[in-house]
């Protein structure tokens, strides 16, 4: 079981919400290669785990979500190993973005560099008031390498993304909320609870519809508009064959809450 052989990541499943904590508090949860692999293994296993209906990603300790890639490791990279590291991080973060169940980042402090990229790969982000978010790579002579240049430009638009990436400045939770980088800001210490609450609301909806929605939005953003609409219509049609659709419509007509079988 992947969940059992983890050193740098803690996993707790509470009533079908998995809380994944990156847990290297001494280095503010910086992502070394082993931690990135452990995150990848947990998501690979959770994908088909019926006990997991949603994932909340957070950082261990009070101070930090993830303070970036581990600079001790990065300092040793050659052009070849640097490219490999970037590609591996990209693959694992893409597997989070394409995860078929909702993934919510609970940003409980610093989300810098790879930490900001990890949060952006999640489907939604809840920030605690004390969150500090940024992509400081240019202050180290590199650029974001885990999909950050692509995801931030898609999330914020080109000008704001270039400002964040080229200055390397950190922004606080209120500013992140204002520019649409996070979905919501909550008091310090409450990010995980708020993310769990959001996860539970989404889990009460049709799982097959939520899965199709994630797929339509993710894939659609990489397609021309008409191709995205074609995908939407195809998924819409597919859902009309689902048990969830029958139950959802029946429950509405019978004026009772739906109990989705997730099929
Ligand atoms: N990689 C490796 N170690 C890191 C780290 C990282 N990304 N971020 C923090 N740490 C370590 C620090 O070296 C320090 O270790 P030490 O106790 O052995 O000296 C420890 O974590 C605590 O960090 P510290 O800098 O003392 O805390 P702070 O509250 O003064 O500052 C930050 C917090 C996040 C602003 C600061 O640690 C920082 O700028 N980190 C790097 C962020 C970054 O550039 N990330 C992108 C990498 S691509």
Boltz pocket constraint, residues with backbone or C-beta under 6 A from the ligand:
constraints:
  - pocket:
      binder: B
      contacts: [[A, 25], [A, 26], [A, 27], [A, 28], [A, 30], [A, 31], [A, 67], [A, 68], [A, 69], [A, 70], [A, 71], [A, 72], [A, 110], [A, 112], [A, 113], [A, 114], [A, 136], [A, 137], [A, 140]]
      max_distance: 6.0
